[in-house]
């Protein structure tokens, strides 16, 4: 059964006909040509397919496209390339398979730095797997993005309390 789904994609209106079980990941990549979002595991375990859905990071491999009707979807293509600087500088990218999902999650954490009062960067990045870099470069890139010095890969904020 074919459905027409209208939503906002990277700031612009989109209307696309999809088959009912089609995943958002497939709609983005194959119907709309936005190949920045990657498929890793297809099971919501690796985070390579992370996009923002109404401002929250989600695994697009788990979201049926029909569920984004009327919603706001943002992909890696919507980001300013200058935002990638800390990831390149800290060695947080290598093969590129996980990079879009890592960057989307990391920038979301940067925009919600109040979460670092109760969680470490490493904990918040737990839904994104990387088989190449380890996580020190990723954690340090997030720390750089939010204006902090990396903590040797721990991802914890230094306490300013005396």
N, C-alpha and C positions, 0 to 999 in steps of 0.2 A: 504494500500500500504506500503510495507516494503522498507526502505532506509538504506543504509550503510553510517554511519557517522564516519569519522576519525578526531580525535582531540588529543590534548595533555592534559593528566590528571595527575595532581600532578607530573609533570616533565617527564612523560613517554607517549609513543604513545599508543593510543587506537583506535580500530575500532569496531563498534558495529552496529548490525542491529536493527532498531527500526521501529515502526509504525509511520506514518507521524505525528499524533497529540500528540505523547508521550512527556511528559514534561521532562526536564533535571533532575528534582528532582527524578522522577520515574526511569529514566535510571541509575542514580547514585546509588540509593538504591536497586532496584530490579534486574537490569541486571548486575551491576558491584559490588554489595555487599558492597558499601560504605554507611553504615547506620548512620554515624555521622551527615549527613545533615538531619534535621528533617522537617516534615510537620506540620505546625501549623494550618493556616487558609486555605491554598490552593488558596488564592486570592491576595497575594502580600501585605497584610496588617501588618503581624506580624514580618517578618524578620527571622523566625526560619530556613528557608531554604537558608540563604545567602551563596553564594559561590563567588569566584572571577572569572570573565570572562574577559580574557585579562587584568587582573590587577584591574578591577573595581568590587565592590560588587554589586551583582544582586540577586534578588529573583528567585531561580531556579524553583519555582512552576509556574512562568510566562514565562519561556523560553522554547520554543519547542526545543527538542534535535537537530533537523536538523539545527538550527541556530548556533550551535557551531562548525559546520564543519570547520576545519582548525584553530580553536581558541585554546586558552590556558585556561583550567579550573583548579581551585585549590579549594580543599575542606578542611574541618577541619582536615582530616586525614593527610594532607601535613604539618601541623604545628608541630614544636618542642614542645613536652609536657612541657618543661621548660617555655614556653611562657604563660602557664596557671597560674603560680604562683600568680601573682597579683590578679587574679580573685578569687582564692581560699582564699587568705589572706584578701581580702576586703569584703568577704561575697557576692560576685557577682553571685554565683551559688547556686541554691537550688534544684529544681526538675529536672533540666537538659533539659527541653523541649526547652527552648530558648537559652541555653548556646552556642551551636555551632554558631548560627547566631550572637549572641552578641559578641562572641570572634572574629569572622571573621571581623565584622564591626569595633570593637574596635581596632584591630591590623591594619586595613587599616587606621583608623584615626591616629594611632600612627606613621605610615609610612608617613603620609601626615599632619604633625602637623602645617604646614603653614595655614591650614584651621581654626585653632584656633585663628588666628588673626581677623577673621570676624564672627566666630560662636562659641558657647559654645559646650562642649562635649555633654551636654544634647540635644541640637538641632541636632547635628550630629548623635546621637543615636536614634533619633525620629522614625526611621523606624523599630526599634526592640522593640517589646512588651515583658514585663516580668510581670507575674501575682504574683510572689512570693517575689521578693527581694525589690520592690520599685526600685528606680534607684540610690540611693546614693552609694551603693556598686559598681555598674557598673561604675558610673562616677568616683569614687575614684580609681577603678582599672585601668581605662584608664589613669587617671592622673599619677598614679604610673608607668604605662608602659612607658609613655613618659618622666618620670623623674621629675615630678612635685608633689607637695604635694596636696592632695585633699583639696577642698575648702568647706568642710561641705556639700557636695552634690550639690553645685551650678554648678560645672564644668567650672567655668570661670577662666581664667588666671589672676593672679595678675599683675597689671600694674607696670612696672619698670620705667616708666617715672616720672620725678620729677615734 
